[in-house]
Amino acid sequence: MKKLFALHPSIILDEFNSLRITGNYRLLALSEQSVSFQTNDYVMTVKGEDVTVLMLTEQHAHISIDELQEVTVRFTPEVGNSYES
């Protein structure tokens, strides 16, 4: 099925208690205190007192974070990913 509108990956951290990811992503790790996602060549990890998944679909994730403690974003290029023409 072809999408009507192209979804470009976006990450929104709203009021330090809600995380929304739209577009292609990969869930790497999930626990009661942290969640890690990969979008293209970037890995984002969010840690808090309590992490709750509100919605998780192929193109959208919505996470609730109580008492946000740490947000890290790392550049980790995928193996075999070439940007040269």
Stockholm file with secondary structure:
# STOCKHOLM 1.0

chainA/1-85         MKKLFALHPSIILDEFNSLRITGNYRLLALSEQSVSFQTNDYVMTVKGEDVTVLMLTEQHAHISIDELQEVTVRFTPEVGNSYES
#=GR chainA/1-85 SS CCCSSCCCCEEEEETTTEEEEESSCEEEEECSSEEEEEETTEEEEEEEEEEEEEEECSSEEEEEEEEEEEEEEEECCCTTCCCCC
#=GC SS_cons        CCCSSCCCCEEEEETTTEEEEESSCEEEEECSSEEEEEETTEEEEEEEEEEEEEEECSSEEEEEEEEEEEEEEEECCCTTCCCCC
//
